[in-house]
Amino acid sequence: MSNTPPTTLNARFTKEQRLLTPAAFREVFDAPERKLHQSHLMAFVRTNTHEQPRVGMAITKRKVPTAVSRNLIKRQIREQFRIKASSLENKDIVFIVKNSVKGLSNKEIKMEVMNIFKKIEKK
């Protein structure tokens, strides 16, 4: 694999870019460097020791009761992460849902996710 950063055309969401273990999530939750808020989503951000950014999602049934809605949120987060990964450096990012997203459109969810990634890129 080459060391060239992925473009949006060839960007992938690989297993190495996911937070997979409870310990990895705990590290980010216990000592985040930043907490980024939107009206319905929140992201915990922490620098990692890996060579690439990683993302995790904690989207509970209590906040988002239907699987369709949970999967929509996850899909939006993964897609924006895939596009922005080359500019995020080595960060671990965990997304959680603060408030119910019932009644939000796909576009509104996408905008909240995009706004969080823009804030992460700025610093």
Chimera marker file (.cmm) of the C-alpha trace (Angstrom):
<marker_set name="trace">
<marker id="1" x="0.000" y="0.000" z="0.000" r="1" g="1" b="0" radius="0.5"/>
<marker id="2" x="1.390" y="3.415" z="-0.882" r="1" g="1" b="0" radius="0.5"/>
<marker id="3" x="1.876" y="6.274" z="1.546" r="1" g="1" b="0" radius="0.5"/>
<marker id="4" x="-0.125" y="8.712" z="-0.548" r="1" g="1" b="0" radius="0.5"/>
<marker id="5" x="-3.169" y="10.124" z="1.224" r="1" g="1" b="0" radius="0.5"/>
<marker id="6" x="-6.476" y="8.840" z="-0.105" r="1" g="1" b="0" radius="0.5"/>
<marker id="7" x="-8.573" y="11.091" z="-2.268" r="1" g="1" b="0" radius="0.5"/>
<marker id="8" x="-12.325" y="11.081" z="-1.996" r="1" g="1" b="0" radius="0.5"/>
<marker id="9" x="-12.506" y="8.833" z="-5.041" r="1" g="1" b="0" radius="0.5"/>
<marker id="10" x="-10.347" y="6.041" z="-3.639" r="1" g="1" b="0" radius="0.5"/>
<marker id="11" x="-10.913" y="6.563" z="0.086" r="1" g="1" b="0" radius="0.5"/>
<marker id="12" x="-11.977" y="3.479" z="2.001" r="1" g="1" b="0" radius="0.5"/>
<marker id="13" x="-13.279" y="2.873" z="5.499" r="1" g="1" b="0" radius="0.5"/>
<marker id="14" x="-10.992" y="0.082" z="6.663" r="1" g="1" b="0" radius="0.5"/>
<marker id="15" x="-10.989" y="-1.988" z="9.826" r="1" g="1" b="0" radius="0.5"/>
<marker id="16" x="-7.872" y="-0.121" z="10.999" r="1" g="1" b="0" radius="0.5"/>
<marker id="17" x="-9.897" y="3.109" z="10.949" r="1" g="1" b="0" radius="0.5"/>
<marker id="18" x="-12.526" y="1.787" z="13.379" r="1" g="1" b="0" radius="0.5"/>
<marker id="19" x="-12.535" y="1.789" z="17.152" r="1" g="1" b="0" radius="0.5"/>
<marker id="20" x="-13.380" y="-1.833" z="17.855" r="1" g="1" b="0" radius="0.5"/>
<marker id="21" x="-12.694" y="-2.687" z="21.494" r="1" g="1" b="0" radius="0.5"/>
<marker id="22" x="-14.383" y="-1.433" z="24.647" r="1" g="1" b="0" radius="0.5"/>
<marker id="23" x="-10.933" y="-0.406" z="25.906" r="1" g="1" b="0" radius="0.5"/>
<marker id="24" x="-10.418" y="1.864" z="22.891" r="1" g="1" b="0" radius="0.5"/>
<marker id="25" x="-13.784" y="3.537" z="23.498" r="1" g="1" b="0" radius="0.5"/>
<marker id="26" x="-13.030" y="3.871" z="27.218" r="1" g="1" b="0" radius="0.5"/>
<marker id="27" x="-9.723" y="5.661" z="26.510" r="1" g="1" b="0" radius="0.5"/>
<marker id="28" x="-11.528" y="8.296" z="24.468" r="1" g="1" b="0" radius="0.5"/>
<marker id="29" x="-14.442" y="8.679" z="26.904" r="1" g="1" b="0" radius="0.5"/>
<marker id="30" x="-12.207" y="8.855" z="29.997" r="1" g="1" b="0" radius="0.5"/>
<marker id="31" x="-9.780" y="11.513" z="28.751" r="1" g="1" b="0" radius="0.5"/>
<marker id="32" x="-11.019" y="13.358" z="25.673" r="1" g="1" b="0" radius="0.5"/>
<marker id="33" x="-8.966" y="16.312" z="24.480" r="1" g="1" b="0" radius="0.5"/>
<marker id="34" x="-12.068" y="17.928" z="23.016" r="1" g="1" b="0" radius="0.5"/>
<marker id="35" x="-15.832" y="17.521" z="23.200" r="1" g="1" b="0" radius="0.5"/>
<marker id="36" x="-17.689" y="18.871" z="20.203" r="1" g="1" b="0" radius="0.5"/>
<marker id="37" x="-21.417" y="19.530" z="20.423" r="1" g="1" b="0" radius="0.5"/>
<marker id="38" x="-24.210" y="19.897" z="17.935" r="1" g="1" b="0" radius="0.5"/>
<marker id="39" x="-27.883" y="19.947" z="18.835" r="1" g="1" b="0" radius="0.5"/>
<marker id="40" x="-28.304" y="16.159" z="18.502" r="1" g="1" b="0" radius="0.5"/>
<marker id="41" x="-24.780" y="14.743" z="18.215" r="1" g="1" b="0" radius="0.5"/>
<marker id="42" x="-21.652" y="14.954" z="20.316" r="1" g="1" b="0" radius="0.5"/>
<marker id="43" x="-18.111" y="13.861" z="19.502" r="1" g="1" b="0" radius="0.5"/>
<marker id="44" x="-15.258" y="13.032" z="21.858" r="1" g="1" b="0" radius="0.5"/>
<marker id="45" x="-11.838" y="13.575" z="20.261" r="1" g="1" b="0" radius="0.5"/>
<marker id="46" x="-8.455" y="12.361" z="21.430" r="1" g="1" b="0" radius="0.5"/>
<marker id="47" x="-5.050" y="12.045" z="19.762" r="1" g="1" b="0" radius="0.5"/>
<marker id="48" x="-4.031" y="8.431" z="19.252" r="1" g="1" b="0" radius="0.5"/>
<marker id="49" x="-0.691" y="6.662" z="18.815" r="1" g="1" b="0" radius="0.5"/>
<marker id="50" x="-1.669" y="5.102" z="15.493" r="1" g="1" b="0" radius="0.5"/>
<marker id="51" x="-0.719" y="6.422" z="12.084" r="1" g="1" b="0" radius="0.5"/>
<marker id="52" x="-4.277" y="7.225" z="11.072" r="1" g="1" b="0" radius="0.5"/>
<marker id="53" x="-7.542" y="8.555" z="12.474" r="1" g="1" b="0" radius="0.5"/>
<marker id="54" x="-10.108" y="6.129" z="13.890" r="1" g="1" b="0" radius="0.5"/>
<marker id="55" x="-13.817" y="6.554" z="14.500" r="1" g="1" b="0" radius="0.5"/>
<marker id="56" x="-16.335" y="4.836" z="16.741" r="1" g="1" b="0" radius="0.5"/>
<marker id="57" x="-20.046" y="5.279" z="17.295" r="1" g="1" b="0" radius="0.5"/>
<marker id="58" x="-22.114" y="4.720" z="20.428" r="1" g="1" b="0" radius="0.5"/>
<marker id="59" x="-25.681" y="5.087" z="19.218" r="1" g="1" b="0" radius="0.5"/>
<marker id="60" x="-28.111" y="3.656" z="21.730" r="1" g="1" b="0" radius="0.5"/>
<marker id="61" x="-31.573" y="2.258" z="21.262" r="1" g="1" b="0" radius="0.5"/>
<marker id="62" x="-32.861" y="4.550" z="23.991" r="1" g="1" b="0" radius="0.5"/>
<marker id="63" x="-31.965" y="7.695" z="22.028" r="1" g="1" b="0" radius="0.5"/>
<marker id="64" x="-32.625" y="6.260" z="18.558" r="1" g="1" b="0" radius="0.5"/>
<marker id="65" x="-35.268" y="3.534" z="18.854" r="1" g="1" b="0" radius="0.5"/>
<marker id="66" x="-35.411" y="2.302" z="15.267" r="1" g="1" b="0" radius="0.5"/>
<marker id="67" x="-32.610" y="0.365" z="13.595" r="1" g="1" b="0" radius="0.5"/>
<marker id="68" x="-33.231" y="2.249" z="10.359" r="1" g="1" b="0" radius="0.5"/>
<marker id="69" x="-32.488" y="5.576" z="12.069" r="1" g="1" b="0" radius="0.5"/>
<marker id="70" x="-29.431" y="4.216" z="13.903" r="1" g="1" b="0" radius="0.5"/>
<marker id="71" x="-28.029" y="2.839" z="10.670" r="1" g="1" b="0" radius="0.5"/>
<marker id="72" x="-28.680" y="6.123" z="8.873" r="1" g="1" b="0" radius="0.5"/>
<marker id="73" x="-26.670" y="8.037" z="11.474" r="1" g="1" b="0" radius="0.5"/>
<marker id="74" x="-23.837" y="5.505" z="11.330" r="1" g="1" b="0" radius="0.5"/>
<marker id="75" x="-23.820" y="5.639" z="7.539" r="1" g="1" b="0" radius="0.5"/>
<marker id="76" x="-23.575" y="9.443" z="7.554" r="1" g="1" b="0" radius="0.5"/>
<marker id="77" x="-20.723" y="9.378" z="10.091" r="1" g="1" b="0" radius="0.5"/>
<marker id="78" x="-18.806" y="6.709" z="8.156" r="1" g="1" b="0" radius="0.5"/>
<marker id="79" x="-19.236" y="8.534" z="4.856" r="1" g="1" b="0" radius="0.5"/>
<marker id="80" x="-18.049" y="11.892" z="6.200" r="1" g="1" b="0" radius="0.5"/>
<marker id="81" x="-15.166" y="10.204" z="8.007" r="1" g="1" b="0" radius="0.5"/>
<marker id="82" x="-14.151" y="8.419" z="4.819" r="1" g="1" b="0" radius="0.5"/>
<marker id="83" x="-14.103" y="11.734" z="2.942" r="1" g="1" b="0" radius="0.5"/>
<marker id="84" x="-12.288" y="13.698" z="5.677" r="1" g="1" b="0" radius="0.5"/>
<marker id="85" x="-9.902" y="11.010" z="6.987" r="1" g="1" b="0" radius="0.5"/>
<marker id="86" x="-6.863" y="12.322" z="5.118" r="1" g="1" b="0" radius="0.5"/>
<marker id="87" x="-7.121" y="15.707" z="6.876" r="1" g="1" b="0" radius="0.5"/>
<marker id="88" x="-7.828" y="14.450" z="10.421" r="1" g="1" b="0" radius="0.5"/>
<marker id="89" x="-4.296" y="13.382" z="11.403" r="1" g="1" b="0" radius="0.5"/>
<marker id="90" x="-4.127" y="10.702" z="14.106" r="1" g="1" b="0" radius="0.5"/>
<marker id="91" x="-7.312" y="11.279" z="16.097" r="1" g="1" b="0" radius="0.5"/>
<marker id="92" x="-9.706" y="8.898" z="17.788" r="1" g="1" b="0" radius="0.5"/>
<marker id="93" x="-13.268" y="10.177" z="17.458" r="1" g="1" b="0" radius="0.5"/>
<marker id="94" x="-16.331" y="8.740" z="19.188" r="1" g="1" b="0" radius="0.5"/>
<marker id="95" x="-19.797" y="9.959" z="18.247" r="1" g="1" b="0" radius="0.5"/>
<marker id="96" x="-22.786" y="9.719" z="20.561" r="1" g="1" b="0" radius="0.5"/>
<marker id="97" x="-26.382" y="10.879" z="20.185" r="1" g="1" b="0" radius="0.5"/>
<marker id="98" x="-27.360" y="13.491" z="22.798" r="1" g="1" b="0" radius="0.5"/>
<marker id="99" x="-31.020" y="13.974" z="21.940" r="1" g="1" b="0" radius="0.5"/>
<marker id="100" x="-33.525" y="12.012" z="19.957" r="1" g="1" b="0" radius="0.5"/>
<marker id="101" x="-33.151" y="12.462" z="16.221" r="1" g="1" b="0" radius="0.5"/>
<marker id="102" x="-36.804" y="11.643" z="15.633" r="1" g="1" b="0" radius="0.5"/>
<marker id="103" x="-38.145" y="13.958" z="12.972" r="1" g="1" b="0" radius="0.5"/>
<marker id="104" x="-34.731" y="15.000" z="11.656" r="1" g="1" b="0" radius="0.5"/>
<marker id="105" x="-34.193" y="14.640" z="7.952" r="1" g="1" b="0" radius="0.5"/>
<marker id="106" x="-31.245" y="12.866" z="6.384" r="1" g="1" b="0" radius="0.5"/>
<marker id="107" x="-29.900" y="16.272" z="5.300" r="1" g="1" b="0" radius="0.5"/>
<marker id="108" x="-30.059" y="17.688" z="8.853" r="1" g="1" b="0" radius="0.5"/>
<marker id="109" x="-28.194" y="14.693" z="10.270" r="1" g="1" b="0" radius="0.5"/>
<marker id="110" x="-25.582" y="15.001" z="7.535" r="1" g="1" b="0" radius="0.5"/>
<marker id="111" x="-25.111" y="18.720" z="8.324" r="1" g="1" b="0" radius="0.5"/>
<marker id="112" x="-24.552" y="18.009" z="12.031" r="1" g="1" b="0" radius="0.5"/>
<marker id="113" x="-21.963" y="15.346" z="11.211" r="1" g="1" b="0" radius="0.5"/>
<marker id="114" x="-20.252" y="17.644" z="8.694" r="1" g="1" b="0" radius="0.5"/>
<marker id="115" x="-20.136" y="20.499" z="11.220" r="1" g="1" b="0" radius="0.5"/>
<marker id="116" x="-18.432" y="18.291" z="13.796" r="1" g="1" b="0" radius="0.5"/>
<marker id="117" x="-15.816" y="17.144" z="11.283" r="1" g="1" b="0" radius="0.5"/>
<marker id="118" x="-15.192" y="20.782" z="10.260" r="1" g="1" b="0" radius="0.5"/>
<marker id="119" x="-14.554" y="21.674" z="13.914" r="1" g="1" b="0" radius="0.5"/>
<marker id="120" x="-12.143" y="18.748" z="14.271" r="1" g="1" b="0" radius="0.5"/>
<marker id="121" x="-10.234" y="19.839" z="11.150" r="1" g="1" b="0" radius="0.5"/>
<marker id="122" x="-9.864" y="23.438" z="12.371" r="1" g="1" b="0" radius="0.5"/>
<marker id="123" x="-7.764" y="22.554" z="15.386" r="1" g="1" b="0" radius="0.5"/>
<link id1="1" id2="2" r="1" g="1" b="0" radius="0.2"/>
<link id1="2" id2="3" r="1" g="1" b="0" radius="0.2"/>
<link id1="3" id2="4" r="1" g="1" b="0" radius="0.2"/>
<link id1="4" id2="5" r="1" g="1" b="0" radius="0.2"/>
<link id1="5" id2="6" r="1" g="1" b="0" radius="0.2"/>
<link id1="6" id2="7" r="1" g="1" b="0" radius="0.2"/>
<link id1="7" id2="8" r="1" g="1" b="0" radius="0.2"/>
<link id1="8" id2="9" r="1" g="1" b="0" radius="0.2"/>
<link id1="9" id2="10" r="1" g="1" b="0" radius="0.2"/>
<link id1="10" id2="11" r="1" g="1" b="0" radius="0.2"/>
<link id1="11" id2="12" r="1" g="1" b="0" radius="0.2"/>
<link id1="12" id2="13" r="1" g="1" b="0" radius="0.2"/>
<link id1="13" id2="14" r="1" g="1" b="0" radius="0.2"/>
<link id1="14" id2="15" r="1" g="1" b="0" radius="0.2"/>
<link id1="15" id2="16" r="1" g="1" b="0" radius="0.2"/>
<link id1="16" id2="17" r="1" g="1" b="0" radius="0.2"/>
<link id1="17" id2="18" r="1" g="1" b="0" radius="0.2"/>
<link id1="18" id2="19" r="1" g="1" b="0" radius="0.2"/>
<link id1="19" id2="20" r="1" g="1" b="0" radius="0.2"/>
<link id1="20" id2="21" r="1" g="1" b="0" radius="0.2"/>
<link id1="21" id2="22" r="1" g="1" b="0" radius="0.2"/>
<link id1="22" id2="23" r="1" g="1" b="0" radius="0.2"/>
<link id1="23" id2="24" r="1" g="1" b="0" radius="0.2"/>
<link id1="24" id2="25" r="1" g="1" b="0" radius="0.2"/>
<link id1="25" id2="26" r="1" g="1" b="0" radius="0.2"/>
<link id1="26" id2="27" r="1" g="1" b="0" radius="0.2"/>
<link id1="27" id2="28" r="1" g="1" b="0" radius="0.2"/>
<link id1="28" id2="29" r="1" g="1" b="0" radius="0.2"/>
<link id1="29" id2="30" r="1" g="1" b="0" radius="0.2"/>
<link id1="30" id2="31" r="1" g="1" b="0" radius="0.2"/>
<link id1="31" id2="32" r="1" g="1" b="0" radius="0.2"/>
<link id1="32" id2="33" r="1" g="1" b="0" radius="0.2"/>
<link id1="33" id2="34" r="1" g="1" b="0" radius="0.2"/>
<link id1="34" id2="35" r="1" g="1" b="0" radius="0.2"/>
<link id1="35" id2="36" r="1" g="1" b="0" radius="0.2"/>
<link id1="36" id2="37" r="1" g="1" b="0" radius="0.2"/>
<link id1="37" id2="38" r="1" g="1" b="0" radius="0.2"/>
<link id1="38" id2="39" r="1" g="1" b="0" radius="0.2"/>
<link id1="39" id2="40" r="1" g="1" b="0" radius="0.2"/>
<link id1="40" id2="41" r="1" g="1" b="0" radius="0.2"/>
<link id1="41" id2="42" r="1" g="1" b="0" radius="0.2"/>
<link id1="42" id2="43" r="1" g="1" b="0" radius="0.2"/>
<link id1="43" id2="44" r="1" g="1" b="0" radius="0.2"/>
<link id1="44" id2="45" r="1" g="1" b="0" radius="0.2"/>
<link id1="45" id2="46" r="1" g="1" b="0" radius="0.2"/>
<link id1="46" id2="47" r="1" g="1" b="0" radius="0.2"/>
<link id1="47" id2="48" r="1" g="1" b="0" radius="0.2"/>
<link id1="48" id2="49" r="1" g="1" b="0" radius="0.2"/>
<link id1="49" id2="50" r="1" g="1" b="0" radius="0.2"/>
<link id1="50" id2="51" r="1" g="1" b="0" radius="0.2"/>
<link id1="51" id2="52" r="1" g="1" b="0" radius="0.2"/>
<link id1="52" id2="53" r="1" g="1" b="0" radius="0.2"/>
<link id1="53" id2="54" r="1" g="1" b="0" radius="0.2"/>
<link id1="54" id2="55" r="1" g="1" b="0" radius="0.2"/>
<link id1="55" id2="56" r="1" g="1" b="0" radius="0.2"/>
<link id1="56" id2="57" r="1" g="1" b="0" radius="0.2"/>
<link id1="57" id2="58" r="1" g="1" b="0" radius="0.2"/>
<link id1="58" id2="59" r="1" g="1" b="0" radius="0.2"/>
<link id1="59" id2="60" r="1" g="1" b="0" radius="0.2"/>
<link id1="60" id2="61" r="1" g="1" b="0" radius="0.2"/>
<link id1="61" id2="62" r="1" g="1" b="0" radius="0.2"/>
<link id1="62" id2="63" r="1" g="1" b="0" radius="0.2"/>
<link id1="63" id2="64" r="1" g="1" b="0" radius="0.2"/>
<link id1="64" id2="65" r="1" g="1" b="0" radius="0.2"/>
<link id1="65" id2="66" r="1" g="1" b="0" radius="0.2"/>
<link id1="66" id2="67" r="1" g="1" b="0" radius="0.2"/>
<link id1="67" id2="68" r="1" g="1" b="0" radius="0.2"/>
<link id1="68" id2="69" r="1" g="1" b="0" radius="0.2"/>
<link id1="69" id2="70" r="1" g="1" b="0" radius="0.2"/>
<link id1="70" id2="71" r="1" g="1" b="0" radius="0.2"/>
<link id1="71" id2="72" r="1" g="1" b="0" radius="0.2"/>
<link id1="72" id2="73" r="1" g="1" b="0" radius="0.2"/>
<link id1="73" id2="74" r="1" g="1" b="0" radius="0.2"/>
<link id1="74" id2="75" r="1" g="1" b="0" radius="0.2"/>
<link id1="75" id2="76" r="1" g="1" b="0" radius="0.2"/>
<link id1="76" id2="77" r="1" g="1" b="0" radius="0.2"/>
<link id1="77" id2="78" r="1" g="1" b="0" radius="0.2"/>
<link id1="78" id2="79" r="1" g="1" b="0" radius="0.2"/>
<link id1="79" id2="80" r="1" g="1" b="0" radius="0.2"/>
<link id1="80" id2="81" r="1" g="1" b="0" radius="0.2"/>
<link id1="81" id2="82" r="1" g="1" b="0" radius="0.2"/>
<link id1="82" id2="83" r="1" g="1" b="0" radius="0.2"/>
<link id1="83" id2="84" r="1" g="1" b="0" radius="0.2"/>
<link id1="84" id2="85" r="1" g="1" b="0" radius="0.2"/>
<link id1="85" id2="86" r="1" g="1" b="0" radius="0.2"/>
<link id1="86" id2="87" r="1" g="1" b="0" radius="0.2"/>
<link id1="87" id2="88" r="1" g="1" b="0" radius="0.2"/>
<link id1="88" id2="89" r="1" g="1" b="0" radius="0.2"/>
<link id1="89" id2="90" r="1" g="1" b="0" radius="0.2"/>
<link id1="90" id2="91" r="1" g="1" b="0" radius="0.2"/>
<link id1="91" id2="92" r="1" g="1" b="0" radius="0.2"/>
<link id1="92" id2="93" r="1" g="1" b="0" radius="0.2"/>
<link id1="93" id2="94" r="1" g="1" b="0" radius="0.2"/>
<link id1="94" id2="95" r="1" g="1" b="0" radius="0.2"/>
<link id1="95" id2="96" r="1" g="1" b="0" radius="0.2"/>
<link id1="96" id2="97" r="1" g="1" b="0" radius="0.2"/>
<link id1="97" id2="98" r="1" g="1" b="0" radius="0.2"/>
<link id1="98" id2="99" r="1" g="1" b="0" radius="0.2"/>
<link id1="99" id2="100" r="1" g="1" b="0" radius="0.2"/>
<link id1="100" id2="101" r="1" g="1" b="0" radius="0.2"/>
<link id1="101" id2="102" r="1" g="1" b="0" radius="0.2"/>
<link id1="102" id2="103" r="1" g="1" b="0" radius="0.2"/>
<link id1="103" id2="104" r="1" g="1" b="0" radius="0.2"/>
<link id1="104" id2="105" r="1" g="1" b="0" radius="0.2"/>
<link id1="105" id2="106" r="1" g="1" b="0" radius="0.2"/>
<link id1="106" id2="107" r="1" g="1" b="0" radius="0.2"/>
<link id1="107" id2="108" r="1" g="1" b="0" radius="0.2"/>
<link id1="108" id2="109" r="1" g="1" b="0" radius="0.2"/>
<link id1="109" id2="110" r="1" g="1" b="0" radius="0.2"/>
<link id1="110" id2="111" r="1" g="1" b="0" radius="0.2"/>
<link id1="111" id2="112" r="1" g="1" b="0" radius="0.2"/>
<link id1="112" id2="113" r="1" g="1" b="0" radius="0.2"/>
<link id1="113" id2="114" r="1" g="1" b="0" radius="0.2"/>
<link id1="114" id2="115" r="1" g="1" b="0" radius="0.2"/>
<link id1="115" id2="116" r="1" g="1" b="0" radius="0.2"/>
<link id1="116" id2="117" r="1" g="1" b="0" radius="0.2"/>
<link id1="117" id2="118" r="1" g="1" b="0" radius="0.2"/>
<link id1="118" id2="119" r="1" g="1" b="0" radius="0.2"/>
<link id1="119" id2="120" r="1" g="1" b="0" radius="0.2"/>
<link id1="120" id2="121" r="1" g="1" b="0" radius="0.2"/>
<link id1="121" id2="122" r="1" g="1" b="0" radius="0.2"/>
<link id1="122" id2="123" r="1" g="1" b="0" radius="0.2"/>
</marker_set>
